[in-house]
Amino acid sequence: MNPIENVIVPLKANIYFDGKVVSHSLLFKDGSKKTLGLIYPGSYTFNTTSAEVMQITAGGCRAKIAGSNEWKNYKETEAFQVPANSSFEIAVENGICEYLCSFE
């Protein structure tokens, strides 16, 4: 994966679920934002306001988008999309899942 350049990174982390999901915001000059983070073993539900693309950069997970009954597995280099004003469940069985989330 290529490095991400020319970003502003606020020092305060985004911490969810008692520290089991942690991310840092990446702010771009054009006003766009991404988050880069880690997900520790467990199952978590996130609500969205903007559409999101979750790219797995290391490890793996499974995810289920709101409205679907199907869990899908994702590994390094794979991604899934979540519509705006929706939610998704994400689960990590073992190890740590690393991700890059892009907001559309």
N, CA, C and O atoms as a DFTB+ gen file, in Angstrom:
416 C
 N C O
     1  1       0.846      -1.171       0.000
     2  2       0.000       0.000       0.000
     3  2       0.896       1.240       0.000
     4  3       1.914       1.288       0.690
     5  1       0.502       2.225      -0.776
     6  2       1.266       3.459      -0.883
     7  2       1.055       4.337       0.341
     8  3      -0.013       4.313       0.952
     9  1       2.087       5.123       0.701
    10  2       1.910       6.039       1.833
    11  2       0.901       7.133       1.491
    12  3       0.673       7.448       0.323
    13  1       0.307       7.700       2.525
    14  2      -0.621       8.810       2.357
    15  2       0.151      10.077       2.702
    16  3       0.702      10.189       3.797
    17  1       0.195      11.025       1.782
    18  2       0.988      12.225       1.976
    19  2       0.114      13.463       2.066
    20  3      -1.053      13.454       1.671
    21  1       0.703      14.530       2.594
    22  2       0.065      15.849       2.656
    23  2      -1.263      15.826       3.406
    24  3      -2.285      16.276       2.888
    25  1      -1.239      15.300       4.621
    26  2      -2.430      15.270       5.460
    27  2      -2.145      15.937       6.800
    28  3      -0.995      16.058       7.223
    29  1      -3.202      16.359       7.444
    30  2      -3.132      16.833       8.813
    31  2      -3.711      15.724       9.676
    32  3      -4.771      15.180       9.368
    33  1      -3.013      15.389      10.760
    34  2      -3.458      14.319      11.652
    35  2      -3.647      14.902      13.056
    36  3      -2.669      15.167      13.756
    37  1      -4.914      15.103      13.468
    38  2      -5.132      15.540      14.844
    39  2      -4.546      14.517      15.824
    40  3      -4.626      13.313      15.580
    41  1      -3.969      14.981      16.912
    42  2      -3.311      14.078      17.858
    43  2      -4.272      13.250      18.680
    44  3      -3.893      12.183      19.163
    45  1      -5.503      13.701      18.857
    46  2      -6.494      12.972      19.652
    47  2      -7.053      11.806      18.836
    48  3      -7.563      11.990      17.731
    49  1      -6.948      10.611      19.399
    50  2      -7.481       9.417      18.735
    51  2      -8.993       9.342      18.911
    52  3      -9.549       9.911      19.850
    53  1      -9.646       8.638      18.003
    54  2     -11.056       8.289      18.121
    55  2     -11.080       6.911      18.783
    56  3     -10.608       5.934      18.202
    57  1     -11.626       6.831      19.990
    58  2     -11.591       5.586      20.746
    59  2     -13.022       5.098      20.980
    60  3     -13.858       5.824      21.517
    61  1     -13.287       3.858      20.570
    62  2     -14.624       3.271      20.683
    63  2     -14.537       1.948      21.443
    64  3     -13.481       1.316      21.488
    65  1     -15.647       1.542      22.034
    66  2     -15.786       0.229      22.660
    67  2     -14.635      -0.063      23.632
    68  3     -13.950      -1.081      23.529
    69  1     -14.449       0.859      24.569
    70  2     -13.427       0.691      25.618
    71  2     -12.033       0.435      25.058
    72  3     -11.262      -0.333      25.633
    73  1     -11.708       1.076      23.939
    74  2     -10.376       0.966      23.358
    75  2     -10.177      -0.201      22.423
    76  3      -9.058      -0.449      21.974
    77  1     -11.247      -0.930      22.117
    78  2     -11.109      -2.089      21.226
    79  2     -11.151      -1.701      19.751
    80  3     -10.805      -2.505      18.885
    81  1     -11.575      -0.473      19.464
    82  2     -11.509       0.093      18.121
    83  2     -10.918       1.494      18.286
    84  3     -11.467       2.331      19.002
    85  1      -9.792       1.734      17.614
    86  2      -9.095       3.017      17.732
    87  2      -8.720       3.491      16.336
    88  3      -8.199       2.723      15.527
    89  1      -8.989       4.768      16.062
    90  2      -8.602       5.318      14.765
    91  2      -8.061       6.734      14.929
    92  3      -8.263       7.390      15.951
    93  1      -7.373       7.174      13.896
    94  2      -6.902       8.556      13.805
    95  2      -7.456       9.153      12.519
    96  3      -7.491       8.494      11.480
    97  1      -7.882      10.394      12.602
    98  2      -8.412      11.102      11.430
    99  2      -7.268      11.594      10.558
   100  3      -6.227      12.027      11.054
   101  1      -7.479      11.519       9.265
   102  2      -6.566      12.084       8.271
   103  2      -7.344      13.161       7.534
   104  3      -8.331      12.858       6.863
   105  1      -6.920      14.408       7.647
   106  2      -7.622      15.529       7.030
   107  2      -6.826      16.018       5.829
   108  3      -5.635      16.310       5.936
   109  1      -7.497      16.105       4.686
   110  2      -6.848      16.495       3.444
   111  2      -7.127      17.961       3.120
   112  3      -8.128      18.521       3.566
   113  1      -6.239      18.578       2.344
   114  2      -6.370      19.993       1.988
   115  2      -7.672      20.291       1.251
   116  3      -8.188      21.405       1.341
   117  1      -8.209      19.313       0.522
   118  2      -9.453      19.531      -0.225
   119  2     -10.696      19.407       0.660
   120  3     -11.821      19.508       0.169
   121  1     -10.496      19.191       1.958
   122  2     -11.618      19.089       2.890
   123  2     -12.097      17.670       3.142
   124  3     -12.950      17.455       4.002
   125  1     -11.570      16.699       2.414
   126  2     -11.990      15.317       2.616
   127  2     -11.309      14.741       3.854
   128  3     -10.326      15.281       4.361
   129  1     -11.865      13.629       4.320
   130  2     -11.384      13.003       5.549
   131  2     -11.374      11.493       5.392
   132  3     -12.236      10.919       4.727
   133  1     -10.399      10.862       6.005
   134  2     -10.327       9.409       6.108
   135  2      -9.956       9.098       7.549
   136  3      -9.483       9.968       8.280
   137  1     -10.171       7.860       7.950
   138  2      -9.665       7.421       9.244
   139  2      -8.822       6.174       9.035
   140  3      -9.100       5.355       8.159
   141  1      -7.800       6.049       9.845
   142  2      -6.867       4.931       9.794
   143  2      -6.891       4.297      11.174
   144  3      -6.615       4.963      12.172
   145  1      -7.222       2.998      11.237
   146  2      -7.409       2.454      12.567
   147  2      -7.156       0.975      12.734
   148  3      -6.767       0.263      11.809
   149  1      -7.400       0.540      13.983
   150  2      -7.225      -0.837      14.419
   151  2      -8.511      -1.336      15.064
   152  3      -9.187      -0.593      15.776
   153  1      -8.843      -2.599      14.810
   154  2      -9.984      -3.232      15.449
   155  2      -9.481      -4.508      16.116
   156  3      -8.942      -5.400      15.459
   157  1      -9.669      -4.577      17.435
   158  2      -9.259      -5.748      18.204
   159  2     -10.396      -6.772      18.212
   160  3     -11.534      -6.428      17.894
   161  1     -10.105      -8.018      18.570
   162  2     -11.140      -9.058      18.543
   163  2     -12.411      -8.646      19.285
   164  3     -12.372      -8.072      20.373
   165  1     -13.539      -8.965      18.647
   166  2     -14.856      -8.655      19.178
   167  2     -15.800      -8.352      18.041
   168  3     -15.428      -8.443      16.871
   169  1     -17.027      -7.991      18.386
   170  2     -18.055      -7.647      17.400
   171  2     -18.609      -6.277      17.752
   172  3     -18.942      -6.014      18.908
   173  1     -18.708      -5.398      16.747
   174  2     -19.056      -3.999      16.978
   175  2     -20.045      -3.518      15.922
   176  3     -20.030      -3.990      14.786
   177  1     -20.906      -2.573      16.305
   178  2     -21.864      -1.974      15.371
   179  2     -21.577      -0.485      15.259
   180  3     -21.422       0.205      16.267
   181  1     -21.507       0.006      14.021
   182  2     -21.274       1.417      13.747
   183  2     -22.404       1.978      12.906
   184  3     -22.876       1.322      11.977
   185  1     -22.838       3.177      13.222
   186  2     -23.816       3.910      12.417
   187  2     -23.072       4.871      11.502
   188  3     -22.015       5.389      11.863
   189  1     -23.624       5.109      10.316
   190  2     -22.986       6.015       9.364
   191  2     -23.888       7.219       9.099
   192  3     -25.114       7.112       9.118
   193  1     -23.268       8.341       8.858
   194  2     -23.993       9.507       8.344
   195  2     -23.615       9.712       6.889
   196  3     -24.472       9.998       6.054
   197  1     -22.313       9.563       6.581
   198  2     -21.823       9.633       5.200
   199  2     -21.621       8.212       4.689
   200  3     -21.484       7.274       5.474
   201  1     -21.604       8.064       3.375
   202  2     -21.238       6.773       2.799
   203  2     -19.768       6.509       3.130
   204  3     -18.962       7.438       3.181
   205  1     -19.429       5.245       3.352
   206  2     -18.069       4.874       3.737
   207  2     -17.563       3.719       2.892
   208  3     -18.326       2.857       2.455
   209  1     -16.257       3.725       2.674
   210  2     -15.573       2.584       2.079
   211  2     -14.533       2.137       3.090
   212  3     -13.622       2.891       3.434
   213  1     -14.674       0.902       3.566
   214  2     -13.744       0.334       4.541
   215  2     -12.771      -0.590       3.807
   216  3     -13.151      -1.665       3.344
   217  1     -11.531      -0.165       3.710
   218  2     -10.493      -0.960       3.071
   219  2      -9.667      -1.631       4.160
   220  3      -9.146      -0.958       5.050
   221  1      -9.546      -2.937       4.095
   222  2      -8.767      -3.683       5.072
   223  2      -7.307      -3.631       4.624
   224  3      -6.977      -4.032       3.507
   225  1      -6.432      -3.130       5.509
   226  2      -5.022      -2.965       5.146
   227  2      -4.135      -4.053       5.748
   228  3      -3.015      -4.260       5.281
   229  1      -4.612      -4.745       6.768
   230  2      -3.887      -5.880       7.357
   231  2      -4.869      -6.673       8.207
   232  3      -5.840      -6.130       8.734
   233  1      -4.599      -7.961       8.327
   234  2      -5.494      -8.816       9.112
   235  2      -6.769      -9.123       8.350
   236  3      -6.776      -9.163       7.120
   237  1      -7.836      -9.337       9.081
   238  2      -9.097      -9.664       8.441
   239  2     -10.263      -9.450       9.383
   240  3     -10.093      -9.252      10.586
   241  1     -11.458      -9.495       8.803
   242  2     -12.680      -9.304       9.576
   243  2     -13.833      -9.908       8.791
   244  3     -13.663     -10.409       7.679
   245  1     -14.998      -9.847       9.395
   246  2     -16.224     -10.134       8.659
   247  2     -17.157      -8.979       8.945
   248  3     -17.094      -8.365      10.010
   249  1     -18.030      -8.683       7.984
   250  2     -18.915      -7.532       8.137
   251  2     -20.288      -7.851       7.561
   252  3     -20.442      -8.678       6.662
   253  1     -21.280      -7.157       8.122
   254  2     -22.659      -7.291       7.648
   255  2     -23.245      -5.882       7.589
   256  3     -23.276      -5.168       8.590
   257  1     -23.702      -5.500       6.413
   258  2     -24.287      -4.177       6.189
   259  2     -25.760      -4.227       6.581
   260  3     -26.426      -5.238       6.359
   261  1     -26.269      -3.146       7.161
   262  2     -27.689      -3.075       7.548
   263  2     -28.568      -3.458       6.368
   264  3     -28.320      -3.042       5.236
   265  1     -29.584      -4.243       6.638
   266  2     -30.498      -4.689       5.603
   267  2     -30.115      -6.015       4.983
   268  3     -30.898      -6.599       4.234
   269  1     -28.912      -6.502       5.287
   270  2     -28.453      -7.790       4.776
   271  2     -28.443      -8.794       5.919
   272  3     -28.193      -8.434       7.069
   273  1     -28.711     -10.035       5.601
   274  2     -28.620     -11.100       6.597
   275  2     -27.297     -11.843       6.496
   276  3     -27.030     -12.760       7.272
   277  1     -26.467     -11.441       5.532
   278  2     -25.257     -12.192       5.213
   279  2     -23.997     -11.509       5.729
   280  3     -23.746     -10.338       5.446
   281  1     -23.211     -12.261       6.488
   282  2     -21.882     -11.826       6.888
   283  2     -20.928     -12.182       5.756
   284  3     -21.024     -13.268       5.185
   285  1     -20.003     -11.272       5.425
   286  2     -18.986     -11.538       4.401
   287  2     -17.613     -11.354       5.027
   288  3     -17.406     -10.481       5.869
   289  1     -16.675     -12.199       4.597
   290  2     -15.302     -12.125       5.085
   291  2     -14.479     -11.188       4.215
   292  3     -14.640     -11.154       2.996
   293  1     -13.594     -10.426       4.853
   294  2     -12.704      -9.500       4.156
   295  2     -11.300      -9.675       4.698
   296  3     -11.098      -9.842       5.900
   297  1     -10.331      -9.633       3.792
   298  2      -8.936      -9.748       4.189
   299  2      -8.150      -8.594       3.581
   300  3      -8.698      -7.771       2.848
   301  1      -6.869      -8.546       3.894
   302  2      -6.002      -7.483       3.417
   303  2      -6.211      -7.203       1.935
   304  3      -6.270      -8.132       1.130
   305  1      -6.321      -5.952       1.579
   306  2      -6.548      -5.382       0.238
   307  2      -8.019      -5.406      -0.201
   308  3      -8.351      -4.830      -1.237
   309  1      -8.895      -6.050       0.551
   310  2     -10.311      -6.074       0.183
   311  2     -11.051      -4.940       0.881
   312  3     -10.582      -4.412       1.889
   313  1     -12.213      -4.569       0.339
   314  2     -12.975      -3.445       0.885
   315  2     -14.468      -3.720       0.789
   316  3     -14.923      -4.544      -0.005
   317  1     -15.222      -2.997       1.632
   318  2     -16.674      -3.035       1.515
   319  2     -17.215      -1.621       1.658
   320  3     -16.591      -0.750       2.264
   321  1     -18.401      -1.420       1.078
   322  2     -19.034      -0.106       1.081
   323  2     -20.257      -0.116       1.981
   324  3     -20.990      -1.101       2.067
   325  1     -20.453       1.019       2.650
   326  2     -21.603       1.180       3.532
   327  2     -22.332       2.441       3.096
   328  3     -21.705       3.494       2.979
   329  1     -23.637       2.368       2.851
   330  2     -24.381       3.562       2.434
   331  2     -24.453       4.615       3.549
   332  3     -24.256       4.310       4.725
   333  1     -24.736       5.838       3.157
   334  2     -24.965       6.915       4.129
   335  2     -26.219       6.610       4.936
   336  3     -27.113       5.905       4.467
   337  1     -26.277       7.135       6.134
   338  2     -27.440       6.979       7.019
   339  2     -27.835       5.513       7.183
   340  3     -29.004       5.148       7.061
   341  1     -26.841       4.694       7.461
   342  2     -27.044       3.256       7.594
   343  2     -26.236       2.781       8.802
   344  3     -25.915       3.561       9.698
   345  1     -25.918       1.498       8.808
   346  2     -25.058       0.943       9.849
   347  2     -24.418      -0.326       9.325
   348  3     -24.819      -0.872       8.297
   349  1     -23.410      -0.784      10.060
   350  2     -22.793      -2.064       9.728
   351  2     -22.257      -2.694      11.001
   352  3     -21.918      -2.013      11.969
   353  1     -22.194      -4.017      10.966
   354  2     -21.579      -4.776      12.044
   355  2     -20.253      -5.282      11.525
   356  3     -20.143      -5.703      10.374
   357  1     -19.248      -5.238      12.378
   358  2     -17.929      -5.736      11.995
   359  2     -17.415      -6.607      13.126
   360  3     -17.576      -6.267      14.298
   361  1     -16.796      -7.731      12.780
   362  2     -16.303      -8.668      13.788
   363  2     -14.898      -9.124      13.425
   364  3     -14.598      -9.406      12.264
   365  1     -14.058      -9.190      14.423
   366  2     -12.700      -9.711      14.283
   367  2     -12.601     -10.916      15.212
   368  3     -12.860     -10.814      16.411
   369  1     -12.226     -12.048      14.648
   370  2     -12.158     -13.278      15.428
   371  2     -10.863     -13.371      16.231
   372  3     -10.885     -13.718      17.411
   373  1      -9.734     -13.059      15.588
   374  2      -8.448     -13.115      16.286
   375  2      -7.469     -12.169      15.596
   376  3      -7.671     -11.779      14.446
   377  1      -6.431     -11.816      16.300
   378  2      -5.475     -10.864      15.752
   379  2      -6.070      -9.463      15.743
   380  3      -7.056      -9.186      16.426
   381  1      -5.464      -8.601      14.967
   382  2      -5.909      -7.216      14.850
   383  2      -6.210      -6.934      13.384
   384  3      -5.428      -7.290      12.502
   385  1      -7.330      -6.302      13.132
   386  2      -7.700      -5.881      11.781
   387  2      -7.323      -4.401      11.659
   388  3      -7.725      -3.581      12.485
   389  1      -6.548      -4.069      10.622
   390  2      -6.194      -2.676      10.348
   391  2      -6.999      -2.210       9.139
   392  3      -7.237      -2.978       8.207
   393  1      -7.420      -0.936       9.164
   394  2      -8.294      -0.454       8.087
   395  2      -8.019       1.006       7.758
   396  3      -7.436       1.755       8.542
   397  1      -8.465       1.373       6.566
   398  2      -8.514       2.757       6.114
   399  2      -9.939       3.007       5.683
   400  3     -10.433       2.351       4.766
   401  1     -10.613       3.953       6.333
   402  2     -12.003       4.258       6.019
   403  2     -12.063       5.581       5.266
   404  3     -11.565       6.600       5.746
   405  1     -12.675       5.560       4.081
   406  2     -12.862       6.768       3.272
   407  2     -14.319       7.167       3.347
   408  3     -15.210       6.323       3.249
   409  1     -14.561       8.456       3.520
   410  2     -15.915       8.981       3.616
   411  2     -16.258       9.661       2.294
   412  3     -15.467      10.435       1.756
   413  1     -17.439       9.364       1.786
   414  2     -17.843       9.922       0.486
   415  2     -18.898      10.971       0.637
   416  3     -19.348      11.541      -0.356
